[in-house]
Amino acid sequence: MDDTIHPVDEKLPLPRLGILGLQHLLAMYAGAVTVPLVLAGALGLSRDATIALINADLIAGGLVSIIQSLGVGAFGIRYPMMMGVTFVAIGPMIAIGLNPALGLQGIFGAVIVAGIVGLLLAPLMARLLRYFPPVVTGSVILVIGVSLMGVGIHYSGGGYGVPDFGRPAYIGIAAFVLLAIVAISRYANGFVANVSVLLGILLGFLLAFAVGFVKLDGLAEAPWFAMVYPFQFGLPKFDLLAAISMSLVMIVTLIESMGGIFALADIIDKKPTQTDLVRGLRTDGLGAIIGGIFNTFPYTSYSQNIGLVHVSGIRSRYVCVAAGVLMILLGFVPKIAFVVASIPHFVLGGAAFVMFGMVAANGIRILQSVDFRGNRHNLMIVAVSLGMGMIPMVSDKYFAKFPPDIGTLLNSSIALCAVTAILLNYFANGAATIGTVEAAIKDSVSTTH
């Protein structure tokens, strides 16, 4: 009997957990707070309401990350996975919030319904595992990485909506962070190499502070403690059309989460069984329910943290549990959250290049195992699915004339690529490939149990 502990289940010393968890937190922080900031701006919410949304978002995101990584009852895939608000939900939530009869309460009601739908659909979606051979997973993971590179590019130029986007000083500091991470990874060893991203961000922050780009005005006025409680914006309102709209978002989220799970599974060398996939996707549904109750939004796995697992080389899921605890603490301590939020986007952009690039590179590595010489259909599958996935990245107006609800699906690069690759693979390779995947699943189940 082999009693060797898989690196995913390794329990690290508490100080290391704290530092590695902080690295995961910083990697996703900008993305985690972007959705409440955008929504608050679109709905014209007050400063206090915006702060309350961000605090609730951090606490709920931390809680869902703990459940996903640690595993609680029938929930959690037990992978090192961080959960944050999905960007797919921004458009539908703004539309719901601008409805005078619904407002924020209408958003939270729709999110709760979408979460229930996610719980019900998780077992059905998990059955799609048999349709994800390497030609499909490699294509999807590559599109995830490429689509995220756009976020990294915008961050490194100063961030979304900044008037002086592309300022050479911003790009220079982002390049400095990038080079620092590469140099630390190349020349350092052991724990220092594991936290290369954290050190790169810290060096970039210090440089930005030295040249006057970090603004801490208002830090003294920020409270040390803030209370977050369920339904603090009022009881949720339930509307059929709003619920349908958010349920479509949930379907897209589940598809994207499957791509994230496959990407992470390959990095940590632990294939998911169908049961694992159900637990992971079910947590997406639970996350939306928790989000709606605590006045926040639907949650999904964050791909930047998947890339960070590859960069750091640390596969322990307890690192993400520690990061989830830190997120909750930040939600209750606005003064510390204020300092973290002061890290300029261009500093994070330098790190994003490394993390997102790692996700794309991992997709390429998976595609290397695909038989392109003996099976000419595989090249066509990759070509067409990548092309479909590129559409929303290249032209955000491409599907503008389609009905809004359908547009939720069509404007997701990951969903477009995944659906296209699955259909083309089944059409071109049929039962032969599916049978191979089923054999791999049975082998995974037998080795797991």
C-alpha positions in Angstrom: 0.0 0.0 0.0 1.4 3.4 -1.0 1.0 5.9 1.8 2.8 8.7 -0.1 0.9 12.0 0.3 0.1 13.7 -3.0 1.6 17.3 -3.2 -2.0 18.6 -3.4 -2.7 17.3 0.1 0.6 18.4 1.6 0.3 20.5 4.7 2.9 23.2 4.8 4.2 25.1 7.9 1.9 27.9 8.9 4.4 30.8 8.1 4.9 29.4 4.6 1.2 29.0 4.1 0.6 32.6 5.1 3.2 34.0 2.6 2.2 31.7 -0.3 -1.5 32.5 0.5 -0.7 36.2 0.3 0.8 35.7 -3.1 -2.4 34.1 -4.3 -4.4 36.9 -2.8 -2.4 39.6 -4.6 -2.6 37.7 -7.8 -6.4 37.9 -7.9 -7.1 41.0 -5.8 -7.6 43.4 -8.7 -9.9 41.1 -10.5 -11.9 40.3 -7.4 -12.7 44.0 -6.7 -13.1 45.1 -10.3 -16.7 43.7 -10.7 -18.2 45.5 -7.6 -16.3 48.7 -8.7 -17.7 48.5 -12.2 -21.2 47.7 -11.0 -21.2 50.4 -8.4 -20.1 53.0 -11.0 -22.8 51.9 -13.5 -25.5 52.0 -11.0 -24.4 55.3 -9.4 -23.9 53.8 -5.9 -22.5 55.8 -3.0 -19.0 55.4 -1.7 -20.2 53.6 1.4 -22.4 51.2 -0.6 -19.4 50.5 -2.9 -17.1 49.8 0.1 -19.8 47.5 1.5 -20.0 45.6 -1.9 -16.2 45.1 -2.0 -16.1 43.9 1.6 -18.9 41.4 1.0 -17.2 40.3 -2.2 -13.9 39.6 -0.4 -15.6 37.7 2.5 -17.8 35.6 0.2 -15.0 34.9 -2.2 -12.7 33.8 0.6 -15.4 31.5 2.0 -16.1 29.9 -1.4 -12.3 29.5 -2.0 -12.0 27.7 1.3 -14.9 25.4 0.5 -13.5 24.6 -3.0 -10.0 23.9 -1.9 -10.6 22.3 1.5 -13.7 20.4 0.7 -16.8 20.6 2.9 -19.4 17.7 2.7 -20.5 17.3 -0.9 -18.8 20.5 -2.0 -15.2 21.4 -3.1 -13.0 19.7 -5.6 -10.0 19.7 -3.2 -7.6 21.4 -5.7 -5.6 24.5 -5.0 -8.2 26.8 -6.5 -9.1 30.4 -5.8 -12.7 31.6 -6.5 -13.6 35.1 -7.6 -16.5 37.0 -9.1 -17.0 36.0 -12.8 -16.7 38.9 -15.3 -19.4 37.2 -17.5 -22.1 38.4 -15.1 -21.3 42.2 -15.3 -23.5 43.0 -18.3 -26.6 41.1 -17.1 -26.2 42.4 -13.6 -26.0 46.1 -14.7 -29.1 45.6 -16.9 -31.0 44.1 -13.9 -29.7 46.8 -11.5 -30.8 49.6 -13.8 -34.4 48.4 -13.7 -36.1 50.7 -11.2 -38.3 47.9 -10.0 -35.4 45.6 -9.2 -32.2 47.4 -8.4 -29.5 45.7 -6.3 -32.1 43.4 -4.6 -33.1 42.2 -8.1 -29.5 41.3 -8.8 -29.1 39.3 -5.6 -32.4 37.5 -6.1 -31.3 36.5 -9.6 -27.9 35.4 -8.4 -29.5 33.1 -5.8 -31.8 31.5 -8.4 -28.8 31.0 -10.7 -26.9 29.3 -7.9 -29.8 26.9 -7.4 -29.7 26.2 -11.1 -26.0 25.6 -10.9 -26.5 23.0 -8.1 -29.0 21.2 -10.2 -26.9 21.3 -13.4 -23.6 20.3 -11.9 -24.1 16.5 -12.2 -25.3 16.9 -15.8 -22.3 19.1 -16.7 -19.9 16.7 -15.1 -21.0 14.0 -17.5 -19.3 16.1 -20.3 -16.0 14.9 -18.9 -16.0 12.1 -21.4 -16.1 14.7 -24.2 -12.8 16.4 -23.2 -9.9 14.5 -24.8 -6.5 16.4 -25.0 -7.5 18.0 -28.4 -10.4 19.7 -26.6 -8.8 20.5 -23.3 -5.6 21.8 -24.9 -7.6 24.1 -27.1 -9.8 25.4 -24.3 -6.8 26.0 -21.9 -4.9 27.8 -24.7 -7.9 30.1 -25.3 -8.2 30.7 -21.5 -4.6 31.9 -21.4 -4.8 34.0 -24.6 -8.0 35.7 -23.5 -6.5 36.5 -20.1 -3.5 38.1 -21.8 -5.7 40.9 -22.8 -6.4 41.6 -19.2 -2.6 41.6 -18.5 -2.0 44.0 -21.3 -4.6 46.4 -20.1 -3.3 46.2 -16.6 0.3 46.8 -17.6 -0.8 49.9 -19.6 -2.3 51.5 -16.4 -5.7 49.7 -16.1 -9.1 49.9 -17.7 -10.4 53.4 -18.2 -7.4 55.4 -17.1 -7.0 58.7 -19.1 -3.2 58.3 -19.5 -3.3 54.6 -20.6 -0.1 53.5 -22.1 2.1 56.0 -20.3 5.7 54.8 -20.7 6.3 55.0 -16.9 3.5 52.5 -16.4 4.8 50.1 -19.0 8.3 50.5 -17.7 7.3 49.5 -14.1 5.3 46.6 -15.5 8.3 45.5 -17.4 10.4 45.8 -14.3 8.0 43.5 -12.4 8.1 41.0 -15.2 11.9 41.0 -15.4 12.1 40.7 -11.6 9.9 37.6 -11.5 11.8 36.0 -14.3 15.2 36.8 -12.7 14.1 35.5 -9.2 12.7 32.3 -10.8 15.9 31.8 -12.7 18.5 32.5 -10.0 16.8 31.9 -6.7 16.2 28.5 -5.1 13.7 26.9 -2.8 11.1 29.1 -1.0 12.4 32.4 -2.6 11.8 31.0 -6.1 8.3 29.8 -5.0 7.3 33.3 -4.1 8.9 35.0 -7.1 5.5 36.6 -8.1 5.0 38.0 -4.6 8.5 39.5 -4.5 8.1 40.9 -8.0 4.9 42.6 -7.1 6.4 43.9 -3.8 9.5 45.4 -5.7 7.2 46.9 -8.3 5.0 48.4 -5.5 8.1 49.9 -3.8 9.3 51.4 -7.1 5.8 52.8 -7.9 5.7 54.3 -4.3 9.1 55.9 -4.7 8.2 57.7 -7.9 4.8 58.9 -6.5 2.3 56.5 -8.2 0.9 55.1 -5.0 -1.8 57.1 -3.4 -2.6 56.5 0.3 -4.9 59.5 0.8 -7.8 58.5 3.0 -6.0 55.6 4.7 -6.3 57.3 8.1 -10.0 57.6 7.7 -10.5 54.0 6.7 -12.0 52.0 9.6 -10.1 49.1 11.2 -13.3 46.9 11.3 -16.4 46.7 9.2 -19.4 44.4 9.8 -20.7 42.4 6.9 -24.0 40.5 7.3 -26.6 38.8 5.1 -29.1 41.0 3.2 -27.6 44.3 4.3 -29.0 45.9 1.2 -32.5 44.5 1.8 -34.3 41.3 1.0 -33.8 39.9 -2.5 -36.3 40.5 -5.2 -37.1 37.6 -7.6 -38.0 38.3 -11.3 -38.4 35.6 -13.9 -36.5 37.3 -16.8 -33.7 38.4 -14.4 -33.4 34.8 -13.1 -33.3 33.4 -16.7 -30.6 35.9 -17.6 -28.4 35.0 -14.6 -29.0 31.3 -15.1 -27.5 31.6 -18.6 -24.5 33.3 -16.9 -24.3 30.3 -14.6 -24.2 27.8 -17.5 -21.3 29.8 -19.1 -19.6 29.9 -15.7 -19.9 26.1 -15.3 -18.3 25.6 -18.8 -15.5 28.0 -18.0 -15.0 26.3 -14.6 -14.6 23.0 -16.3 -11.8 24.5 -18.5 -10.1 25.9 -15.3 -10.4 22.5 -13.6 -8.8 20.7 -16.5 -6.0 23.3 -16.7 -5.2 23.0 -13.0 -5.5 19.2 -13.0 -2.8 19.0 -15.6 -0.5 21.3 -13.7 -0.9 19.5 -10.4 -0.8 16.0 -12.1 -4.1 14.9 -10.6 -6.9 14.0 -13.0 -10.4 14.8 -11.9 -12.9 11.9 -11.7 -16.5 12.6 -12.5 -17.3 12.8 -8.8 -14.5 15.4 -8.4 -16.0 17.4 -11.2 -19.5 17.4 -9.7 -18.1 18.6 -6.4 -16.2 21.4 -8.1 -19.0 22.6 -10.3 -21.5 22.2 -7.4 -19.4 24.7 -5.5 -19.9 27.3 -8.2 -23.6 27.0 -7.6 -23.2 27.2 -3.8 -20.9 30.2 -4.4 -23.6 32.0 -6.2 -26.1 31.3 -3.4 -23.6 32.5 -0.8 -23.0 35.6 -3.0 -26.7 36.4 -3.3 -27.2 36.0 0.5 -24.2 38.2 1.4 -25.0 40.9 -1.2 -22.5 39.9 -3.8 -22.2 37.9 -7.1 -21.6 34.5 -8.8 -18.1 33.0 -8.3 -15.8 30.9 -10.6 -12.2 29.7 -10.5 -9.6 32.4 -11.3 -7.2 31.4 -14.1 -4.5 33.8 -12.9 -4.2 31.7 -9.8 -4.0 28.5 -11.9 -1.0 30.1 -13.7 0.5 31.0 -10.3 0.4 27.3 -9.2 2.6 26.6 -12.2 5.0 29.5 -11.6 5.4 28.8 -7.9 5.6 25.0 -8.2 3.5 24.7 -5.0 0.6 22.4 -5.4 -0.8 22.2 -1.9 -4.5 23.1 -1.7 -4.0 24.4 1.8 -2.2 27.4 0.3 -5.5 28.5 -1.2 -7.3 27.8 2.0 -4.9 30.2 3.7 -5.5 32.7 0.9 -9.3 32.4 1.5 -8.8 33.1 5.2 -6.8 36.2 4.3 -9.5 37.4 1.9 -12.1 37.1 4.7 -9.8 39.1 7.1 -9.4 41.8 4.4 -13.2 42.0 4.1 -13.5 42.7 7.8 -10.5 45.0 8.0 -11.0 47.8 5.4 -7.8 49.6 6.5 -5.6 46.7 5.3 -7.8 46.2 2.2 -7.2 49.9 1.5 -3.4 49.4 1.3 -3.7 46.3 -0.9 -6.1 48.1 -3.2 -3.5 50.9 -3.6 -1.2 48.6 -5.6 -1.3 50.1 -9.1 -2.8 48.0 -11.8 0.4 48.3 -13.9 2.4 46.6 -11.1 -0.1 43.7 -11.2 0.1 43.7 -15.0 3.7 42.7 -15.0 2.9 39.7 -12.9 -0.1 38.9 -15.1 2.1 38.4 -18.2 3.8 35.5 -16.4 0.8 33.9 -14.9 -1.5 34.1 -17.9 1.2 33.2 -20.3 1.8 30.0 -18.2 -1.9 29.0 -18.7 -1.6 29.5 -22.5 1.7 27.6 -22.5 0.2 24.7 -20.6 -2.5 24.5 -23.3 0.2 24.2 -26.0 1.9 21.5 -24.0 -1.3 19.4 -23.8 -1.8 19.8 -27.6 1.7 18.4 -28.1 0.3 15.0 -27.0 -2.4 15.1 -29.7 -1.9 13.0 -32.9 -1.8 15.6 -35.7 0.1 13.5 -38.2 -2.0 10.3 -38.1 -5.3 12.1 -37.6 -5.8 15.1 -39.9 -9.1 16.0 -38.2 -7.4 17.1 -35.0 -5.7 20.0 -36.7 -9.0 21.2 -38.0 -10.6 20.9 -34.6 -7.9 23.1 -33.0 -7.9 25.6 -35.9 -11.7 26.2 -35.9 -12.2 26.1 -32.1 -9.3 28.6 -31.6 -10.8 30.8 -34.3 -14.2 30.8 -32.6 -12.6 31.5 -29.2 -10.8 34.5 -30.7 -14.0 36.2 -31.9 -14.9 38.0 -28.6 -11.3 39.0 -28.0 -10.9 40.6 -31.4 -14.4 42.2 -31.8 -16.6 42.8 -28.8 -19.4 44.0 -31.2 -19.4 40.9 -33.4 -22.5 39.4 -31.8 -24.1 42.8 -30.9 -27.1 42.3 -33.1 -28.0 38.9 -31.4 -30.5 38.7 -28.6 -28.8 39.7 -25.3 -29.4 36.4 -23.5 -27.7 34.5 -26.4 -25.0 37.1 -26.4 -24.0 36.0 -22.8 -22.9 32.7 -24.3 -21.5 34.0 -27.6 -19.4 36.7 -25.9 -17.5 34.1 -23.8 -14.3 33.1 -25.6 -14.0 30.0 -23.4 -17.5 28.8 -23.9 -17.4 29.4 -27.6 -14.1 27.4 -27.9 -15.3 24.6 -25.6 -18.6 24.0 -27.4 -17.0 24.2 -30.8 -14.2 21.8 -29.9 -16.5 19.3 -28.3 -18.9 19.3 -31.3 -16.2 19.1 -33.9 -14.3 16.3 -32.0 -17.5 14.3 -31.7 -18.3 14.9 -35.4 -14.8 14.1 -36.6 -13.5 11.5 -34.2 -16.7 10.1 -32.8 -17.0 7.2 -30.5 -13.3 6.2 -30.8 -12.0 9.2 -29.0 -14.9 9.1 -26.5 -14.1 5.5 -25.7 -10.4 6.4 -25.1 -11.4 9.2 -22.7 -13.8 6.9 -20.8 -10.9 4.4 -20.4 -8.8 7.2 -18.9 -11.6 8.1 -16.5 -12.0 4.5 -15.3 -8.2 4.4 -14.8 -8.3 7.6 -12.9 -11.1 6.3 -10.7 -9.3 3.0 -10.0 -6.1 4.8 -9.1 -7.9 7.3 -6.9 -9.8 4.7 -4.9 
